[in-house]
């Protein structure tokens, strides 16, 4: 009798770690679990004894697997493990249990499109738990024996499509996130999580944008170019931020201070060769309009503070799906050209008061606009829910 069981008809992109967890396999009973590199719809489970394999095979006939409830099939496997089945649970377990000392976690396996909004969705429960626990325990002494410090996420960033970084308040919180999310099956893929050097996050954390920052339109990059590669193109300049849109675009946006922007525009005026492609740079449409309005002035004016509240004819818009670290400055920049009478920022959304007669134009402009890597949603706020 064979000690190996083939499990078929799994959901797409299942990796060995998820199979091990979902089928509640035991370390003292299983030698190894194999799947195709990157995951697949089949897994090979090698038990430590034929009797254990037989019990599993009988007990899991027609088993409904995971949140999808897909019915799997099981059969004994009497051949060698296929060469392409290189994803092993033991490798995953070793990596999961041997993390570097860091407060930063890298998540891979996220959807390539709208990665940041997916990150916010994935970790919403962690943020909510932190808010609820903090509110309930704000008057309690942390030294009490039953005090449990909640996991505190400081920053969420996405360096590349499908990849997320989160920075935690303490290294033990990073390990807890790895333990909780590594091997999780989410949106048709198995997530992986690992602690990475804090420098990975620090490279993405830019200073608060100043009034003299401009956005450059960079075209000619190849599909799949990472933000790290874009920074390499402009390695001689202090780039503040890189925004690569999802969907396989051949362009991106780079944020930089005005003084350095002029130098880049001059250097890339006729295009610069990079990896066999011609990279060209221009001001973004928004900054072109700004310069035109200023009659060629090289310095951008500061974003004005909200205008004094008028007595009537003001409507509040609700902006949803905002990054958790969105700032008042970013909101006001978004509403450039509008009279803004108030800005109230919450976690993931904000209220902005503008003249009632400008609501239609604002909604047309805002919907499907991106802040960071997220598409925001705008609507007229319900006054009963503010």
Buried (B, 14 or more C-beta within 10 A) or exposed (E): EBBBBBBEEBBEBBBBBBBBBBBEBEEEBBBBBBBBEEBBBBBBBBBBEEEBBBEBBEEBEEBEBBEEEBEBBBEBBEEEBEEEBBBBBBEBBEBBEEBEEBBBBBBBBBBBBBBBBBBBBBBEEBBEEBEEBEEEBEEEEEEEEEEEBBBBBBBBBBBBBBBBBBBBBEBEBBBBBBEEBBBBBBEEBBBBBBBBBBEBBEBBEBEEBEEBBBBBBBBBBEEEBBBEBBBEBBEEBEBBBBBBBBEEEEBBBBBBBBEBBEEBBEEBEEEBEBEEBEBBBBBBEBBEEBBEEEEEEEEBEEBEEBBEEEEEEBBBBBBEBBBBEBEBBBBBBBBEEBBBBEBBBBEBBBBBBBBEEBBEEBBEBBEEEBBBBBBBBBEEBEEEEE
